[in-house]
């Protein structure tokens, strides 16, 4: 009941990090029935294509052995050499089938998931030898499902084999009376039919089991809302820390901005809600925004400008427009060139008069 309650609380899809971690542990969606399908398909292919030449090769080796049995020295070390030669002949005949079946086993896993190498599944764990954990696995829902699935698969496959062989019962009864040379082709023909029928049934079973195993694997990796939040905090940092970092960055940026106000040519205000500090000289292509702010920041910019004798011009429409259109350390947009040029021209005239009277 506790497992069901815990699973029902997992409403969020697994994150990419959790999927990657599961893959590193060797925990991937995998169906043994898909492996069985590949092995049966490979065996059927080998049986249909290599049964005759394999049997002929073995028959030739055994015929030579029996025909010259009286000439073999089987005393002392010769006995080991004799069996070594015999086993070598058998291995050479079985080498290609073994290679094909090994390839089928690898292909069955590659079809289901990307290549991976993980030692986690084979590492010793107490849960693998714990009697209590073993009892839980033995009487778990998964064990019951696998038991029922095995019975159904066994019954279906046995029924299919019986359905294929039943029409051939008369041929099977008379097979003992036919020429031995005809036994292998007859047996091969019947075997191909059995492999084909079984493979068709196992195809359906493998597809259904793969969908079931992948769905079960996905649901097992699902996360609760709290797990999602905790993982986000681990990856991105907590919102409190991020907020503090953002606050520190804004404060540093504001300090740098305020330090640039004394370098401004003019400060355009609204008169207290907005303030934009601009710099311009004849070497620049367009006026540059050194600082801007609203409300309290605007008042601080005005105070800094007064302290350093930077001209302050009240132009509410222009101040609002510049505050919305330009960021710090950017040149003003072209549509404001004319209005800003008038202000800067006025400021330059004021500065010229001051120098003249001085």
N, C-alpha and C positions, 0 to 999 in steps of 0.2 A: 504493500500500500504506500509506503514511504517513497519507493522508487517511482510509482505512478504519480504521486503528488509532486515530486521533484521534477519529473519529466514534463508535467502539465504546466509548470511555471516557466519552462524554457520556450518562450514565444518568439525570440529573435533569431534570425538566420545567423549561422556562424560567420564570424569575420574572416577576412583573408588571412589574418595572423593566426587565428585558431586553426584554419585549414592547413596552413603551412607547418605549424607545430605538429599537428596530427600526422602529416606526411613524413616529417622528420622522424617520428616515432614508429613509422611503418604502419600507421593506422590509416588505411585507405579502403575505399569501397571495393569489395572483392567477392565474387561468387565462385564457389567450388564447382558449381554445375557448368560454368563456362569452361573451366579447366577440363572437366570431364568431356565436354563437347569436343574440344580440340583433340583430346587424346583418342576419343572414339573416331573422329574424322580422320586423324592420322593413321590409326590402326586399320580403318576401312580402306584407305588409299593404299597402304602397304599391302594389305591382303589381296586387293584386286589386281595390283600391278606386280607384286613380287612373290606371291605365294608359289607360283610355278617355278621360277628360277631358283628361289631359295630351297624349295623342296628338292629340285634337281641337283643343286650343289651338295646338300646334305646326303642325298641318296648316293651320289658319286663317291663322296668320301667314305661312307659306310660300306658301299659295295667293295671298294678297294680294301678296306679293313677286313671284311669278312672273307674276301677271296684270297687274301694273303695272311690269314690269321696264323697259320702254322709257321710263317717265316719271321715273325716278330720275336725279338729277344726281349723278354719281360723280366729278366733277372737283374738284381742289383740296381745300378743307376739307369739302366735301360728302361725300367718300368716308369720312372719319372719322366724320361724323355718321350716315351710313348704317349703318356697321358698329356704331356705338354703340347705335343704335335696335334693330338686330337682336339684339345681345347682351343688351340690356335685356329684350327680349321672352323670350328663352330663359331668362334668369336668373329672371324672374318665374314662369315655368312650373316651374322647378326649385327655387324657394325652399322650398316646403312639403316636398318630399322631403328636401332638405338639412337642414331643421330637425328632421324626424322622425328621420333617421339620427343627427344630433348628439345628440338626446335619448336614443336607444338606446345610443349610446356612453357617455354619462354614467351612464345607468341600469345598464349592465353592470358598471361599477366600483362603484357604490353598493351593488349586490346583494352583492358579494364582500367589501367592507370599508367602514368608516366613512369619511366625507369627510376628506381630509387634503391639506395643501399642503406639499410638501417640494422644495427645490431640490437636494438631495443627488444624486439620480439623474442630473441634467444637468450637474453640476459637472465640470470637466475633471480627469481622473485619469490618471496615468501608466500604470496597468494597462490602460486602455482603448486606448492606442496602442502598448503594448509588444508587439513581435512574439512574444516568448516567452509572454506571458500570452495573446495571441490564439491561438497554437498550442495552448496547454493547453485553452482554451475550445473550439477547433475539434474537438479529438480527445478531449474529455471524455465522461464517461458521459451527462451531460445532453444533449450534442449528438447522441450516438448514439440516445438515447431519442427526442429530437425528430425525428430523421431517420426512424426506423422508424415513429413515430406519424404523421408526415406521409404516408409511403407508404401506410400502412394506411387513413388517412382518405381519401386521394385515391382509392384502389381501391374503398373501400366506397361513397363518394359517386358515383363514376363508375358503379359497378354499379347503384346505386339509380336514377340518371337513365336508364341504359339500360333497366332493367326497366320504368320508367314510359313511356318513349318507344317501346319496341319494339311494344306493341300498337297504337300510333298511327301506325305506319310507313306504312300505306296512306293515311291522311288527309294525312300530310306530303307524300307523293309527288304527290297530286292537288291540293295547296293552290295550286299555280301556275295551275291551270285555273279556280279558283272566282272568284266576284265579289270584287274588292278590298275591298269593304265588309265582307266576311265573314272576311277574313284576320285582322284584329285580334281579334274575339271568339274565333275558333278558337285563335289563338296565346295569348290570355289564359287560356283554359280549360286548355290544355296546360301553360302556365307555372305556374298555381296548383297543378296536380297535382305538378309537379316540385318547387316550393317546399315543399309539404306533406310529400312523401316525404323530401326532403333535411333538412328541419327535424326530422323524427322521428328520423333517424339522428344528426344533430348534437346532439340533446338527450341521447341516450345518451352520445355522446362527450364532451360538455361536463360532464355530471355525473361521469363517471369521471375526467376530467382534473382537475376541481376537487378531488375527493377526493385524487387523487395529488399535486397541487401543494400542497395544504394540509398533507398528511402530510409531504411533503418539506420544506416550510418549517418546520414544527414540529420535525422531527428536526434540522434545521440549526441551530435556535436552542437546542437542548438544551444543558445545562451539565454540566460535570464537578463532582464533589464539591468539589474545591478552588475552582472558580469560584464555587460556591454559598457556600462559607465566606468567600471574599474579598469577595463582594458584601455578605454579611451584616455583615462587619466594617466595610465602608464606610458602610453605612446605619445600623447600630446601634452601631458602635464595637466594638473588640476586647474579648473577655471579660476580659482582664487590666485594661484601662482601666475597664470597667464595674464590675469587682470592687473596684478601688481607689476609684472614686467612691462605691460603696455603703459601703465601709469608712469613708470620710471622713464621709459623712452619718450613719452609725451613731455614730461618735465624737462628732460635734457634738451629735447628739440625746442621747447619754449625758451629755455635759457639761451641757447645759441641764437634763436630768433631775436630775443630782446637785446642781445649783445650787438646785433647788426643795426639796431635802430639809430645809434649815433652816426652811422655812415650814410643815412638816408638823405636824399635831396629834399623831400617833402613828405609830410604825413597828411593824408586826406581823411577827414572824419565825417561823422553823421549826426550830430556832433559828438555824442557819447556812446552810442550803441555799436558803431563800427569804426575801425581805424585801419588804414592801409599805408604802410611805409614804402615809398618808391625811391629808387636811385637811378640817376641818369647823368651821363656826361657825354661830351661830343664824340668820344671813342666808341660809344655803345650804339648798336643798331636800333634798340628799343628800350624803354624803361623796364627796370627789373624790380620785382616785388621782394623786398627784404623781410617784411613782417606783416602780419595781419592778425586781427583778433576782434572779438565781440565782447561787449559788456565789460567785465572786469579786466580782461586782457587788453581791450581797447583803451581803458583808462590808464593802464600801466604803460602802454605804448605812447599815449599822449604825455604822461609824466616824464618818461624817458626822453621824449623829443624836446620838451620844455627845458629839461635839465641840460641838454647839449645844444640848445639853440637851433634845433631843426624846425624849419617853418611848418606850421600847422594850418591847413586850409580846410574850411568847412564846406563840403559839397555833398550833401546827403545822397542825391541820385547816383553820383559817380562813385561814392564810397560803397554803397550797397552793390552796385554793378561789379566793381572790382573785387569786392569780398567774395562774390559768388562765382566770378569767372576765372580768377587766377589763384594759383597756389604759391607758397613761399618758394623762392629761388627760381621762379619762372618769369618770362617776359610777359607783358600784358598783351591781350588779344588785339588784333589790328582794328577791330571796330571801336576800340576805346582810345586809339592813338590821338585823334583830334582833340577830345576833351582833356586828356592828360597833357598833351602838348600845350594847351592854353594855360593849364595850371602851372606847369613847369616854366613856361615862358614868363608868367607873372612872378613866380618865385625868383627867377634870374634877374628880372628888372628890379625887384626889391633888393636883392643882394648887391646889384650894381649901384643903386642909390645909396645903400649903406656905406659901401666903399668910397663913394664920391664925397659924402658928407664927413666921413672919417678923415 
